[in-house]
């Protein structure tokens, strides 16, 4: 057999220590990153589940307007002044909920598929921002709770698409 020289043994020992010193922090980092991914995934699942329940509720409100499950009176005088009826406000709230979901799930993600998905949703938001009924409903619907980053983003789209006034 081959004899390991003391120098080789020292080098192997040093490499072993280096592997331990580097390996433990790397293992901890990998663990932390995985835990964050798991937590983010749980947050997304919770967001989607609650969003699905809210959409189901609003859909029931559309199917049964006689039950007053979605009462525009809770939106105050602005709802009455807007001229939008309860059904339209319910439908547009459903739409905003869907747009919020697309924002939370796609905006800012790096994968090519998600980036393409996001561009389509962004364009859809711009289309709606140009509709007068949506523009009337937007400040009324905002009294509900939506993701603040989404509200800021959509608010920017609304400002960028202000109807041009001719003097």
Secondary structure, 3 states (H helix, E strand, C coil): CCCCCHHHHHHHHHHHHHHHHHHHHHHHHHHHHHHHHHHHHHHHHHHHHHHHHHHHHHHHHHHCHHHCCCCHHHHCHHHHHHCCCHHHHHHHHHHHHHHHHHHHHHCCCCCHHHHHHHHHHHHHHHHHHCCHHHHHHHHHHCCCCCCHHHHHHHHHHHHHCCCCCCC
